């Protein structure tokens, strides 16, 4: 009985108990900060790649009718942080109907399904002079730390990745 009383009065493990209670929350916060920073970096680079490609497209660097593969290649070249970018990015370029400008970007773009060989059907319509063009790019990326912090909370597809989407619009210059 004396040993039990001695054991219950012993406070030498208090710091360990406090560490065990606080450490998971602290590590979750640290991992979430790393994940959100890398997430924002990739989103910014996707938007940068799309904006630079649109700038080149707008001033006619790619000629009158650029190909889908060329536009994807340029986005990947300008963004430079994505693994297997050209096979992962999905691009759509369409003429905007001037009567439905308020609905721009409301439809869902299909991203590449990494679990199968089927890719969504897209259209790359260069449009004519004076048309307002709308561009959407989508890429599926893997979380940096998928099982911890923010990476565990992200909505993922069956392959374990999540969609990142960037939009842009421009007007084909009239003659």
C-alpha positions in Angstrom: 0.0 0.0 0.0 2.9 2.3 0.8 4.3 1.8 -2.7 0.9 2.8 -4.3 0.8 6.0 -2.2 4.4 6.8 -3.2 3.5 6.1 -6.9 0.5 8.4 -6.8 2.4 11.3 -5.1 5.3 11.1 -7.6 5.1 14.1 -10.0 8.3 13.5 -11.9 6.4 12.6 -15.2 4.4 15.8 -15.4 6.4 17.3 -18.2 6.0 14.1 -20.2 2.2 14.2 -19.8 2.1 17.8 -20.9 4.3 17.1 -23.9 2.1 14.1 -24.9 -1.0 16.3 -24.7 0.4 19.4 -26.5 2.8 17.9 -29.1 0.2 16.5 -31.5 -1.6 19.8 -31.8 1.7 21.6 -32.2 2.9 19.2 -34.9 -0.5 19.3 -36.7 -0.1 23.1 -36.8 3.5 23.0 -38.2 2.6 20.4 -40.9 -0.5 22.5 -41.9 1.7 25.6 -42.3 4.1 23.6 -44.6 1.2 22.2 -46.6 -0.6 25.5 -47.0 2.7 27.2 -48.1 3.4 24.6 -50.7 -0.2 24.6 -51.8 -0.2 28.4 -52.3 3.2 28.2 -54.1 1.8 25.6 -56.6 -1.4 27.6 -57.1 0.6 30.8 -57.7 2.9 29.0 -60.2 -0.1 27.5 -62.1 -1.7 30.9 -62.4 1.6 32.4 -63.4 2.1 29.8 -66.1 -1.4 30.3 -67.4 -1.0 34.1 -67.4 2.3 34.0 -69.3 0.9 31.6 -71.8 -2.2 33.8 -72.3 0.1 36.8 -72.8 2.0 35.0 -75.5 -1.3 33.7 -77.1 -2.8 37.2 -77.0 0.2 38.8 -78.8 0.4 36.1 -81.4 3.6 34.3 -80.5 2.0 30.9 -81.3 0.5 31.9 -84.6 -3.1 32.0 -85.7 -4.1 28.5 -84.5 -2.0 27.1 -81.7 -2.4 23.4 -80.7 -3.6 22.1 -77.4 -0.3 20.3 -76.7 1.7 23.5 -77.4 -0.4 25.5 -75.0 0.0 22.8 -72.3 3.7 22.7 -72.9 4.0 26.4 -72.4 2.0 26.5 -69.2 4.3 23.7 -67.8 7.4 25.5 -69.0 6.4 28.7 -67.3 5.2 27.1 -64.0 8.0 24.6 -63.5 7.0 23.2 -60.1 4.7 20.3 -61.2 5.8 16.7 -61.7 4.8 15.2 -65.0 3.0 18.5 -65.8 2.2 17.9 -69.5 0.4 14.7 -68.7 -1.3 16.1 -65.6 -2.5 19.6 -66.7 -5.8 19.9 -68.5 -6.6 23.0 -70.6 -9.7 24.4 -72.1 -9.9 27.5 -74.3 -13.3 28.7 -75.5 -15.0 31.7 -76.9 -17.2 33.5 -74.4 -20.7 34.3 -75.3 -21.1 38.0 -74.6 -24.6 37.5 -73.3 -23.4 35.1 -70.6 -20.4 36.9 -69.2 -21.8 36.6 -65.7 -21.6 32.8 -65.9 -18.0 32.7 -66.8 -16.1 30.1 -64.9 -19.2 28.6 -63.2 -19.1 25.2 -65.0 -16.8 22.6 -63.7 -13.7 21.7 -65.7 -12.8 18.1 -65.7 -9.3 17.4 -64.5 -7.1 14.5 -65.6 -8.2 11.2 -64.0 -4.9 9.6 -62.8 -6.6 6.3 -62.0 -7.6 5.6 -65.6 -6.5 6.3 -69.1 -9.5 8.5 -70.0 -8.9 12.2 -70.1 -11.8 14.7 -70.2 -12.8 16.0 -73.6 -11.7 19.6 -74.1 -11.9 22.2 -76.7 -9.2 24.6 -77.8 -10.9 27.1 -80.0 -8.6 30.0 -80.9 -11.6 32.2 -81.8 -11.6 35.0 -84.3 -10.6 38.7 -84.0 -12.7 40.6 -81.4 -13.8 37.4 -79.6 -13.5 37.3 -75.8 -11.7 34.1 -74.9 -11.9 32.2 -71.6 -9.1 29.8 -70.5 -9.2 27.2 -67.7 -6.4 25.1 -66.6 -6.7 22.2 -64.1 -4.0 20.0 -62.6 -4.2 17.2 -60.1 -1.5 17.4 -57.5 -0.6 15.3 -54.5 -0.5 16.8 -51.0 3.0 17.3 -49.5 2.0 15.5 -46.3 -1.2 13.6 -47.2 -2.0 12.1 -43.9 -1.2 15.0 -41.5 -2.3 18.5 -41.0 -4.1 20.3 -43.8 -3.1 17.5 -46.2 -5.5 15.1 -44.4 -8.4 17.6 -44.6 -8.2 18.3 -48.4 -10.8 16.8 -50.6 -9.0 14.3 -52.7 -9.8 12.2 -55.8 -9.5 8.4 -55.9 -5.8 8.7 -56.8 -5.1 10.7 -53.6 -4.6 14.1 -55.4 -6.6 17.3 -55.3 -7.6 19.7 -58.1 -6.0 23.0 -58.6 -7.8 25.3 -61.2 -6.7 28.6 -62.7 -8.8 30.9 -65.0 -7.9 33.7 -67.3 -9.7 35.7 -70.0 -8.6 37.9 -72.9 -9.8 39.5 -76.0 -8.5 38.6 -79.5 -7.4 41.9 -80.8 -9.5 43.3 -83.6 -7.8 44.2 -86.9 
